[in-house]
Amino acid sequence: QVQLVESGGGLVQPGGSLRLSCAASGSIFIFNPMGWYRQAPGKERELVATITGGGTTAYADSVKGRFTISRDNVKNTVSLQMNSLKPEDTAVYYCNVDARLNAGIHYWGKGTLVTVSS
């Protein structure tokens, strides 16, 4: 059983910064990519950023240069540093573990709300 618990969401003004963190417990392996997705009101869930156990990262075009994903393989945590936030970044952000290789599924956290507004 894998549990993902996100923290760090909240209200921030445009141009501000937030750091999201996700603590994973259970059968998480270094070969499982971890990442962040988001879902804005009325929109589909979309990929924000992913990171492999070896540290290879990928970002949505909309967040490149503003967001940075990082991972601690010992503590089984993944973080998302978000800078220069824009109102369009407002969404519920979900932590993800891609466990298709070993478990056949993705694991998801419950989500944390990020609101960017003045």
C-alpha positions, 0 to 999 in steps of 0.5 A, a space after each residue: 500500500 502506497 500513501 502520498 501526502 502533499 503539503 505546502 499549498 495556499 494563497 499567493 499573489 501573482 509573482 510570488 513563490 510556493 513550495 509543495 512537498 509530498 511524502 510517500 510511504 509504502 512500496 516506492 522504488 527508485 525506478 518509479 518516476 514521481 511527479 506533480 499534476 494539476 487540475 484547474 476548475 473545469 479543466 482536465 488534469 495535466 502534467 506539471 513535472 516529473 522526475 526519475 530516480 536518477 534525477 531526469 526531469 521533464 516539465 510542461 511548457 507552461 511552467 518551464 523556467 519557473 518551476 523546479 522539481 526535486 526528489 529525495 530517494 532516501 526519504 521518498 519525497 518529491 518537491 515542487 518549487 514554484 516561482 513567478 506564479 501566475 493566476 493561471 497556475 491556480 489549481 489543485 496540485 496532485 503528487 503522483 508515483 508512476 508504479 506501472 512497472 511494478 504494480 500496474 497503476 499510478 498512485 495519487 495524493 489527495 491534492 493540495 490547492 494553490 490559488 494565485 490571486 491578488 
